[in-house]
Amino acid sequence: MRKNNDLGLLILRITISLLMLLHGIAKFSGGLEFIKTMLAEKGIPDFIAYGVLVGEILAPIAILIGFRTRIAAAVYAFNCLVAVLMAHSSEIFSMGEHGGWAIELLGLYFFGALTLFFTGAGNIAVSKNNQWD
């Protein structure tokens, strides 16, 4: 069987972007009050909560279509790190109820985005000639 890195990168892009996009749509339609409250408790201005829309809607869309994928992946990965630190820091060294890492989903999102940061989108993308693609 011939190896096809571009198709593999496309599958990774589709997977992590669509899965995160669902989180972003839920936050967009359900409101950001939970995040604003969490930020306020830590003394951080609540307008920062709108950054989640960048990390969970705009960045996944850019990754999905393959536009400035490396920048979008960096934003996405940063969003994952902030989510871990803000909402899941107590679970970093914990096991889940059914085995596995307690924050394995965020881990998969983060490392998938990190992979795309280093590889770029591949040739099946809207934009592929810029150093940030």
Residue frames relative to the residue before (quaternion, step in Angstrom):
aa qw qx qy qz dx dy dz
M 1.0000 0.0000 0.0000 0.0000 0.00 0.00 0.00
R 0.4031 -0.7201 0.5184 0.2241 3.56 -0.93 0.95
K 0.4278 -0.6939 0.5196 0.2558 3.52 -1.02 0.80
N 0.0671 -0.7921 0.6066 0.0062 3.58 -1.03 0.84
N 0.2119 -0.8226 0.5197 0.0916 3.57 0.10 1.33
D 0.6401 0.5433 -0.3351 0.4276 3.58 0.98 -0.78
L 0.6583 0.4824 -0.3101 0.4876 3.58 0.97 -0.77
G 0.6272 0.5354 -0.3289 0.4602 3.59 1.02 -0.75
L 0.6638 0.4871 -0.3012 0.4811 3.58 0.97 -0.83
L 0.6182 0.5345 -0.3431 0.4630 3.59 1.05 -0.71
I 0.6541 0.5044 -0.3149 0.4675 3.59 0.92 -0.87
L 0.6391 0.5090 -0.3205 0.4793 3.60 0.99 -0.80
R 0.6544 0.5172 -0.3118 0.4550 3.60 0.93 -0.90
I 0.6617 0.5003 -0.3061 0.4670 3.58 0.88 -0.94
T 0.6733 0.5243 -0.2994 0.4267 3.56 0.86 -0.98
I 0.7619 0.3782 -0.2470 0.4641 3.60 0.54 -1.07
S 0.6477 0.5206 -0.3471 0.4348 3.60 1.02 -0.60
L 0.6849 0.4733 -0.3019 0.4644 3.61 0.85 -0.86
L 0.6547 0.5129 -0.3253 0.4500 3.58 0.93 -0.80
M 0.6884 0.4492 -0.2884 0.4911 3.61 0.94 -0.80
L 0.5946 0.5813 -0.3597 0.4232 3.57 1.05 -0.71
L 0.6151 0.5420 -0.3454 0.4566 3.59 1.04 -0.68
H 0.6278 0.5128 -0.3305 0.4834 3.60 1.04 -0.73
G 0.6718 0.5095 -0.2939 0.4502 3.57 0.92 -0.91
I 0.6473 0.5095 -0.3194 0.4684 3.58 0.96 -0.85
A 0.6340 0.5265 -0.3274 0.4622 3.59 1.00 -0.79
K 0.6727 0.4741 -0.3000 0.4824 3.59 0.96 -0.81
F 0.6449 0.5287 -0.3218 0.4484 3.57 0.99 -0.82
S 0.7402 0.4063 -0.2314 0.4831 3.58 0.87 -0.92
G 0.7302 0.4277 -0.2422 0.4746 3.60 1.08 -0.65
G 0.5642 -0.6050 0.3888 0.4056 3.55 1.22 -0.15
L 0.4120 -0.7200 0.5195 0.2048 3.49 -1.27 0.50
E 0.2895 0.8081 -0.4825 0.1742 3.60 1.24 0.24
F 0.6228 0.5433 -0.3453 0.4446 3.58 0.96 -0.82
I 0.6885 0.4701 -0.2790 0.4765 3.56 0.88 -0.93
K 0.6326 0.5281 -0.3322 0.4589 3.60 0.97 -0.81
T 0.6477 0.5150 -0.3122 0.4667 3.59 0.98 -0.84
M 0.6502 0.5179 -0.3094 0.4618 3.56 0.94 -0.90
L 0.6591 0.5016 -0.3052 0.4700 3.58 0.97 -0.86
A 0.6489 0.5277 -0.3142 0.4492 3.58 0.94 -0.90
E 0.6349 0.5370 -0.3240 0.4512 3.58 1.04 -0.78
K 0.7186 0.4041 -0.2368 0.5140 3.57 1.16 -0.57
G 0.5458 -0.6544 0.3750 0.3649 3.58 1.30 0.17
I 0.5059 0.6255 -0.4242 0.4156 3.58 1.23 0.44
P 0.5405 -0.6347 0.4298 0.3469 3.63 -0.87 0.86
D 0.4989 -0.7132 0.4108 0.2716 3.56 -0.85 0.97
F 0.5351 0.6197 -0.4270 0.3839 3.63 1.15 -0.27
I 0.5162 0.6393 -0.4046 0.4013 3.59 1.26 -0.38
A 0.5343 0.6453 -0.3978 0.3741 3.61 1.18 -0.52
Y 0.6128 0.5645 -0.3581 0.4213 3.60 1.08 -0.57
G 0.5118 0.6402 -0.4093 0.4009 3.58 1.25 -0.26
V 0.5727 0.5901 -0.3810 0.4226 3.56 1.16 -0.55
L 0.6207 0.5375 -0.3486 0.4519 3.59 1.08 -0.59
V 0.6152 0.5191 -0.3396 0.4866 3.57 1.13 -0.62
G 0.7358 0.4462 -0.2316 0.4537 3.57 0.86 -1.00
E 0.7860 0.3302 -0.1676 0.4951 3.58 1.11 -0.61
I 0.7275 0.3287 -0.2507 0.5475 3.60 1.25 0.02
L 0.7548 0.3976 -0.2396 0.4634 3.60 0.55 -1.11
A 0.6762 0.4868 -0.3063 0.4604 3.60 0.83 -0.92
P 0.6683 0.4815 -0.3313 0.4601 3.66 0.85 -0.76
I 0.6216 0.5236 -0.3539 0.4627 3.61 1.03 -0.67
A 0.6497 0.5065 -0.3159 0.4707 3.60 0.96 -0.85
I 0.6449 0.5066 -0.3179 0.4758 3.59 1.00 -0.81
L 0.6415 0.5531 -0.3189 0.4253 3.57 0.91 -0.93
I 0.7636 0.3573 -0.2039 0.4977 3.59 0.81 -0.96
G 0.4509 -0.7072 0.4418 0.3185 3.58 1.24 -0.27
F 0.4522 0.6524 -0.4767 0.3776 3.55 0.91 0.94
R 0.8213 -0.1234 0.0177 0.5568 3.57 -0.57 1.23
T 0.0219 0.8770 -0.4776 0.0474 3.49 1.02 0.99
R 0.6637 0.5144 -0.3264 0.4340 3.58 0.91 -0.81
I 0.6450 0.4859 -0.3240 0.4928 3.61 1.00 -0.72
A 0.6590 0.5087 -0.3070 0.4611 3.58 0.89 -0.95
A 0.6512 0.5113 -0.3174 0.4624 3.59 0.99 -0.78
A 0.6246 0.5223 -0.3403 0.4703 3.60 1.06 -0.69
V 0.6397 0.5084 -0.3157 0.4824 3.60 0.99 -0.83
Y 0.6449 0.5314 -0.2992 0.4607 3.57 0.95 -0.95
A 0.6745 0.4867 -0.2910 0.4728 3.59 0.88 -0.96
F 0.6330 0.5197 -0.3271 0.4714 3.59 0.99 -0.81
N 0.6203 0.5443 -0.3248 0.4619 3.57 1.02 -0.83
C 0.6484 0.5125 -0.3085 0.4709 3.58 1.00 -0.84
L 0.6511 0.5142 -0.3151 0.4609 3.59 0.95 -0.86
V 0.6464 0.5069 -0.3187 0.4730 3.58 0.96 -0.85
A 0.6357 0.5280 -0.3291 0.4569 3.60 0.97 -0.81
V 0.6465 0.5061 -0.3200 0.4727 3.58 0.96 -0.83
L 0.7140 0.4652 -0.2665 0.4504 3.58 0.80 -0.99
M 0.7108 0.4584 -0.2666 0.4622 3.60 0.99 -0.77
A 0.8432 0.2208 -0.0659 0.4858 3.58 0.81 -0.95
H 0.8074 0.2887 -0.1258 0.4989 3.59 1.11 -0.49
S 0.3052 0.7948 -0.4909 0.1846 3.60 1.19 0.28
S 0.6472 0.5208 -0.3304 0.4481 3.59 1.06 -0.59
E 0.6906 0.4858 -0.2695 0.4631 3.59 1.23 -0.32
I 0.3971 0.7616 -0.4547 0.2357 3.60 1.25 -0.18
F 0.7918 0.2536 -0.1261 0.5412 3.59 0.93 -0.86
S 0.5264 0.6420 -0.3923 0.3960 3.58 1.18 0.60
M 0.3989 -0.6680 0.5726 0.2585 3.48 -1.33 0.42
G 0.4975 -0.6537 0.4853 0.2995 3.56 -1.14 0.62
E 0.7179 -0.4584 0.3224 0.4129 3.54 -1.32 0.26
H 0.7784 0.3054 -0.1474 0.5283 3.59 1.04 -0.78
G 0.6591 -0.4573 0.3000 0.5161 3.56 1.22 0.42
G 0.6642 0.4719 -0.3673 0.4486 3.56 -1.17 0.34
W 0.6684 -0.4978 0.3885 0.3932 3.51 -1.34 0.26
A 0.5332 -0.6601 0.4268 0.3127 3.59 -0.87 0.92
I 0.7748 0.2671 -0.1613 0.5498 3.61 1.08 -0.62
E 0.1641 0.8418 -0.5020 0.1116 3.55 1.08 0.71
L 0.6125 0.5486 -0.3668 0.4350 3.62 1.00 -0.65
L 0.6691 0.4646 -0.2968 0.4984 3.58 0.90 -0.87
G 0.6102 0.5511 -0.3454 0.4524 3.58 1.09 -0.67
L 0.6589 0.4959 -0.3049 0.4764 3.57 0.94 -0.86
Y 0.6324 0.5171 -0.3295 0.4734 3.58 0.98 -0.81
F 0.6808 0.5052 -0.2920 0.4427 3.57 0.83 -1.03
F 0.7332 0.4269 -0.2562 0.4632 3.59 0.74 -1.00
G 0.5779 0.5498 -0.3712 0.4754 3.59 1.18 -0.46
A 0.6649 0.4857 -0.2914 0.4869 3.57 0.97 -0.89
L 0.6344 0.5281 -0.3274 0.4598 3.57 0.99 -0.81
T 0.6131 0.5406 -0.3337 0.4694 3.58 1.04 -0.77
L 0.6893 0.4701 -0.2830 0.4731 3.59 0.88 -0.93
F 0.5779 0.5664 -0.3826 0.4459 3.59 1.10 -0.56
F 0.7371 0.4186 -0.2350 0.4756 3.58 0.92 -0.86
T 0.7448 0.4099 -0.2350 0.4711 3.61 1.04 -0.64
G 0.3510 -0.6877 0.5438 0.3288 3.57 1.00 -0.81
A 0.7163 -0.4981 0.3133 0.3750 3.55 -1.34 0.06
G 0.4495 -0.6376 0.4948 0.3828 3.57 1.09 -0.61
N 0.6985 -0.5057 0.3271 0.3865 3.58 -1.30 -0.07
I 0.6412 0.4703 -0.3375 0.5037 3.61 1.21 -0.26
A 0.4498 0.6633 -0.4464 0.3979 3.55 0.41 1.30
V 0.6155 -0.5480 0.4206 0.3793 3.55 -1.24 0.44
S 0.7958 0.1006 -0.0128 0.5970 3.54 0.94 -0.93
K 0.0637 0.8345 -0.5433 0.0668 3.58 -0.77 0.97
N 0.6270 0.5754 -0.3355 0.4039 3.61 1.20 0.14
N 0.5901 0.5505 -0.3706 0.4597 3.58 1.26 -0.10
Q 0.5866 -0.5914 0.4106 0.3710 3.61 -1.09 0.59
W 0.6931 0.4562 -0.2746 0.4859 3.62 1.20 -0.42
D 0.5188 0.6004 -0.4335 0.4271 3.57 1.24 0.29
